Amino acid sequence: MFGVTILGNNSALPAFDRHPTAQVVTLGDQQFMVDCGEGTQMQMARYKIRHSRISRIFISHLHGDHYFGLIGLLTSMGLLSREQPLHLHAPPGLIDIIQLQLKVADTVLPYELIFHPLSEEGTIVLEEKLSVSCFRVFHRIECWGFVFRERKNPRKIDRDKAVAYGVPAAFYDRLKKGEDYTNKKGEQILNEWVTVPNRAPLSYAYCADTVYKPALCAHLQHVNLLYHETTYLADLEERAMSRFHSTTHQAAAMALEAGVHRLLIGHFSSKYDKLDAFLEETQSIFPATELALEGCTFLVGAASPFSNNAAFEKEQNSGVTTS
């Protein structure tokens, strides 16, 4: 199960019941937060996101609408008696801010906060089932995008055939990696006899606040789901450029150039009370576009999102994976 839940989709100012940027990426039994704007805790409660399941937080940059909710979340985790370590990936200056906030409040977190400063492009997380890489985007201050990728073995076990050929279960992990099996008689069981190709790993890219830069497509090639900011409609391209943001048409052009499968758009300016025009303009260039609506969980690799987080929880609990 690989999904993205939208907690906040607005830009600098909360408006029209839209909140500053925050998302939760779920892969299997792990959850990762991407940005943590003001009000994130309230949105987590509203959409039943559990604090305890979040193991890593990624902050793209130090504009307030992307991290002002963080200190409240960190201290709430402490009040809820969190014990497991929490990894925080963010621009270097954030750790000084957090330490100052904790110091003046005379607060000591009861869990280990492990800070990973973002300084170079490349892989920043490498686990058994997941990798995360970061890349620089072009904003008014230092700002980072992230790509989440599944890590999958190249082969899947055909258990009936594996049993028929007498391959012991202890060898299955090696079969998944493509190895052949030799039995006690010295007979070789070819891998292709007892396995089938696995599906391609899924990927999600978060392209944080940025001016339109086609060069970024090098980091976004063929991802299954791309989130790209669209702060303004197409007629305000000059304003978008002056404020280091993007428009609907520019986000669509990025998706086309990068050959992505689906596009999510968000970070809407509070000057707009309705979002219909954002979808219409972007879909006119890139039809496979959806609005990053709050409360929706988008399955990476699926054709459409769940309409709300309750449906997402039901799918998680059922153990069914949609791809």
Secondary structure, 3 states (H helix, E strand, C coil): CEEEEEEECECCCCECCECECEEEEEECCEEEEEEECCCHHHHHHHCCCCHHHEEEEECCCCCHHHCCCHHHHHHHHHHCCCCCCEEEEECCCHHHHHHHHHHHCCCCCCCCEEEEECCCCEEEEECCCEEEEEEECCCCCCCEEEEEEECCCCEEECHHHHHHCCCCHHHHHHHHCCCCEECCCCCEECHHHHEEECCCCCEEEEECCCCCCHHHHHHCCCCCEEEEECCECHHHHHHHHHCCCCEHHHHHHHHHHHCCCEEEEECECCCCCCCHHHHHHHHCCCCCEEECCCCCEEECCCCCCECCHHHHHHHHHHCCCCC
